[in-house]
Amino acid sequence: MALTVTSPRNGLWLLLCSFALSACSSLPTFVPDLARSRAGPTRLESARGPLSAAQSKVILERLRARSPETDIFDRHLALEEAIVGSSLTTGNQVVLLQDGPATYQSMLAAIDAARDHINMETYILDDDEVGQRFAQALIDKQTQGVQVNLIHDSAGTFTTPAAFFKRLTDAGVRVLEYNPINPLLARKEWQLNQRDHRKLLIVDGTTAFLGGINISSVYSGGSFGQAANASARAAAVAGNGNDTLAWRDTDLRLQGPVVAEFQKLFLETWESQKGEPLTAKNWFPPPLSAGRQVVRAIGSSPEEPYSLIYATLLSAIASAETSVNITNAYFVPDPQMLAALEAAARRGVDVKLILPSQTDSWLVLNAGHHYYENLLRAGVKIYHRRGVILHSKTALIDGVWATVGSTNMDWRSFLHNRELNAVVLGAEFGAQVQAMFDKDLLESDAITLEQWQQRPVDKRVKELFARIWEYWL
């Protein structure tokens, strides 16, 4: 979710404090073409450890053979290898999860099966039916001797009662509040605007979940078909009705060697926040081959010189040859991202954006609308997902480079937040993401340039006002 003056979690005072206290850092300029050369070939890691250059080449050639005619691998991997640092791993299983019910069912089943430890990191953890269900599941496992460690963002859980977390700590769960809003509770330099927007669950070091889904009852309904249509009708009758709309989101369940990379990111966050020492557990069990997907874990942090996810996505768009399909909840592109999307469309790439028609953040929505006209003129196709609150953050490039995670296409995600994404290479998983995209497209309305130019004056005024705040949203 975005930090806005309209959110019940983040009052106007928080936004103004962020405005006053945040240094105006900026996104660096990347030129993907200049970084394509690298010292050596791409190396992969398997369950048995690093693969040789020859073994890695065989796997990547197999991926190329199954893919459309494109050199996305060569053109993208060159930059990604240089900037990310985390291993490109093979032997993974990746399951695409759509919306809250399916994701929660899979997460709770994994929690129930835990035998050694559970590490959970989330932006929002509400004290509602879903939040209580997760809390009880975590307490039950802690009581059984499974160590549970939980990181929650201070701003994201601002309205969650302290008693909710006390119940967890009383049961033995280790709870860490990320970057407390109260400066008296700060464990390091107080940076109010820096937030932990990651959503991550790791069970026994063998299974990981990540994506855009928070722990909240707003995800209790599905976003396709009759249920979503009923929610939309109810919202229309109620007037505004955002509280009654289903939330459309996407998560991944991963097993295989890449889970160790996500585990490292969780432990690094705990250490960087000076959390109390964790009980020694089997954080990194011997990795096992769980499938055939090639995956890279990418985490970004405001403490780093630049967002690795931003640089990776930018390079993928710059390398695109046939298609760019992006679904994103909060779209306020910086000039460089805007230029990359427009340049891709102008060179003949089929660029499609599925963006929200309704949102929990009118400032972000209107700030993003300011850029529609230039994008449409360049040939970018824009669609509004109807009848739901769109919260997904996914991208598919040329049908073979896919990413799912917590990262929005806005300044907040790229500059101020800890974010987490997985990049999956190959046409097999790409086809699944494409099918999901096409399904959302059927539930979306196309925005044309002629239609957009006829929007009313009051809408344009809102866009101009929202743009003033886009850096802090």
C-alpha positions, -999 to 999 in steps of 0.1 A, spaced: 0 0 0 11 36 -5 17 62 21 -11 87 16 -31 114 35 -63 94 28 -52 61 44 -65 55 79 -31 40 87 -12 71 79 -26 104 90 -17 138 75 8 144 103 28 114 92 30 126 56 40 161 67 67 146 90 80 126 61 80 157 40 100 177 66 124 150 76 132 131 44 163 141 24 154 145 -13 174 116 -26 170 108 -63 171 79 -86 204 73 -104 206 74 -142 211 39 -158 222 33 -193 216 -4 -199 235 -6 -232 267 5 -214 266 -24 -190 260 -53 -213 296 -65 -213 306 -86 -183 338 -103 -172 324 -139 -177 294 -160 -186 263 -161 -164 266 -187 -136 237 -205 -120 235 -222 -86 217 -255 -81 208 -276 -51 243 -291 -52 260 -257 -54 274 -235 -81 272 -249 -117 301 -246 -141 300 -222 -169 293 -251 -193 264 -264 -172 249 -230 -168 251 -224 -205 232 -257 -212 203 -245 -189 202 -211 -204 203 -224 -240 174 -247 -231 154 -217 -219 162 -199 -251 151 -228 -272 117 -228 -255 113 -191 -259 102 -169 -287 128 -154 -310 144 -129 -287 178 -122 -272 162 -110 -239 185 -133 -220 217 -120 -234 206 -83 -233 190 -85 -198 213 -108 -179 243 -87 -187 230 -58 -166 213 -79 -140 244 -98 -133 263 -66 -128 239 -48 -105 220 -74 -84 247 -97 -69 223 -124 -57 226 -158 -73 205 -170 -104 193 -203 -92 179 -234 -109 160 -263 -96 131 -243 -82 94 -248 -81 73 -216 -85 35 -216 -79 15 -185 -90 -11 -176 -64 -39 -151 -72 -58 -132 -45 -61 -136 -8 -81 -168 -3 -58 -191 -23 -27 -174 -9 -38 -175 27 -48 -212 24 -14 -221 10 4 -200 36 -15 -214 66 -10 -250 53 28 -243 52 27 -228 87 8 -258 100 35 -281 86 64 -261 101 89 -282 122 119 -259 129 112 -222 123 89 -196 107 102 -162 96 75 -137 86 79 -101 74 49 -79 65 39 -43 60 3 -46 73 -9 -71 99 -45 -62 109 -63 -71 140 -92 -85 122 -105 -120 113 -76 -128 90 -50 -113 113 -63 -132 143 -63 -164 123 -26 -159 114 -17 -149 149 -33 -180 163 -15 -202 138 18 -186 147 11 -190 184 1 -226 180 34 -234 162 55 -215 189 37 -235 216 48 -267 197 84 -256 198 87 -240 164 105 -207 167 85 -179 151 101 -145 142 80 -117 130 89 -83 115 61 -58 110 64 -22 97 55 5 122 35 27 98 18 -2 82 6 -16 115 -1 19 130 -37 10 138 -30 -25 150 -34 -25 188 -3 -32 209 -23 -59 226 -23 -78 194 15 -81 194 17 -86 231 -3 -117 228 23 -130 203 53 -120 224 37 -135 255 36 -168 236 73 -166 228 71 -152 193 100 -128 186 84 -96 173 104 -68 158 88 -34 149 105 -20 118 116 16 121 92 27 149 72 59 143 79 69 179 115 83 179 119 73 215 118 36 204 143 40 175 171 14 177 192 33 151 191 66 132 154 77 130 143 78 94 105 81 95 101 79 57 119 46 54 94 17 55 95 -21 52 70 -28 24 81 -64 20 57 -94 23 76 -125 30 70 -158 48 97 -185 51 89 -219 66 118 -242 77 141 -226 52 125 -247 24 93 -228 14 89 -191 8 59 -169 0 62 -134 -14 43 -108 -34 19 -80 -27 -5 -96 -2 -7 -82 33 -24 -99 62 -58 -83 62 -95 -92 58 -97 -69 28 -83 -99 9 -110 -122 20 -128 -122 -13 -118 -133 -48 -115 -107 -76 -128 -125 -106 -163 -136 -116 -195 -134 -97 -179 -125 -63 -161 -95 -77 -191 -84 -97 -212 -86 -66 -187 -65 -47 -186 -39 -74 -224 -37 -75 -225 -33 -37 -199 -5 -40 -219 13 -66 -250 12 -45 -230 24 -14 -216 54 -33 -178 52 -29 -176 17 -16 -139 10 -16 -143 -10 16 -166 -34 -1 -146 -40 -32 -125 -72 -36 -87 -67 -37 -69 -81 -67 -33 -92 -58 -6 -118 -67 18 -139 -47 43 -167 -53 51 -199 -34 87 -210 -40 107 -240 -31 142 -249 -40 176 -233 -37 163 -197 -42 146 -199 -7 181 -195 9 184 -161 -8 151 -149 7 162 -162 40 194 -141 39 173 -110 32 150 -116 62 180 -122 85 197 -91 72 167 -70 79 165 -83 114 201 -76 120 200 -41 104 171 -32 128 192 -43 158 166 -70 168 174 -91 198 196 -121 189 176 -149 174 176 -185 187 199 -206 165 178 -226 140 184 -245 108 181 -214 87 198 -230 57 190 -267 54 207 -286 25 189 -273 -6 169 -298 -26 159 -295 -63 122 -289 -63 115 -281 -99 131 -267 -131 124 -229 -127 153 -205 -129 148 -177 -103 166 -147 -89 157 -131 -55 160 -93 -55 157 -72 -24 160 -34 -23 166 -11 6 167 27 10 200 22 27 216 11 -6 229 35 -33 199 26 -56 170 2 -58 182 -31 -74 146 -38 -84 143 -5 -101 175 -10 -121 165 -45 -130 131 -36 -142 144 -6 -161 170 -28 -179 143 -54 -188 121 -28 -203 150 -13 -222 159 -48 -235 123 -57 -246 118 -67 -282 82 -79 -285 61 -72 -254 60 -55 -220 30 -64 -199 28 -46 -165 2 -48 -138 7 -23 -110 -12 -9 -81 5 25 -76 18 40 -109 38 72 -106 68 67 -129 99 88 -126 112 104 -158 136 76 -166 110 49 -163 85 70 -183 111 74 -210 118 37 -211 82 28 -215 77 54 -242 108 43 -261 98 7 -260 64 15 -275 80 38 -302 104 10 -313 74 -13 -319 72 -32 -286 36 -40 -276 35 -22 -242 4 -28 -221 -3 -14 -186 -31 -26 -164 -37 0 -137 -64 7 -111 -97 23 -118 -104 25 -81 -79 27 -53 -73 33 -16 -51 62 -25 -66 90 -46 -34 110 -45 -13 83 -61 -40 75 -86 -43 111 -98 -5 117 -97 -1 87 -121 -29 100 -144 -8 131 -152 14 109 -173 -12 91 -193 -13 115 -223 24 112 -231 23 75 -227 -8 71 -250 8 94 -276 39 72 -276 17 41 -283 16 26 -248 -17 9 -242 -34 16 -208 -62 -4 -193 -82 2 -160 -90 -29 -140 -126 -25 -131 -146 -37 -101 -117 -43 -77 -89 -26 -58 -59 -35 -79 -29 -43 -57 -8 -66 -79 28 -58 -88 38 -80 -118 57 -76 -151 63 -99 -180 88 -90 -207 89 -108 -241 70 -137 -225 102 -150 -209 112 -125 -181 87 -123 -153 87 -106 -119 63 -107 -90 68 -89 -57 59 -60 -35 74 -32 -56 51 -5 -69 61 17 -99 64 49 -78 90 70 -60 82 55 -26 90 19 -37 121 29 -56 136 53 -30 121 49 5 110 13 10 124 -21 16 109 -42 -13 112 -78 -24 107 -94 -58 114 -126 -75 125 -128 -112 116 -160 -130 132 -167 -164 116 -190 -191 86 -193 -213 69 -220 -192 63 -197 -162 59 -167 -186 29 -184 -201 13 -187 -167 18 -150 -161 6 -141 -196 -26 -161 -189 -31 -142 -157 -25 -109 -175 -50 -118 -202 -76 -128 -176 -72 -93 -160 -73 -77 -194 -108 -92 -200 -119 -74 -167 -104 -41 -178 -114 -11 -199 -91 4 -225 -82 41 -221 -78 59 -255 -60 91 -262 -91 108 -275 -111 97 -244 -84 109 -221 -80 143 -237 -117 149 -230 -115 144 -192 -130 173 -172 -111 203 -158 -116 193 -122 -98 160 -129 -68 178 -144 -67 200 -113 -66 170 -91 -37 156 -112 -17 188 -108 -22 189 -71 -13 152 -67 19 157 -87 32 180 -60 33 151 -35 44 123 -58 79 120 -44 65 113 -9 34 92 -18 
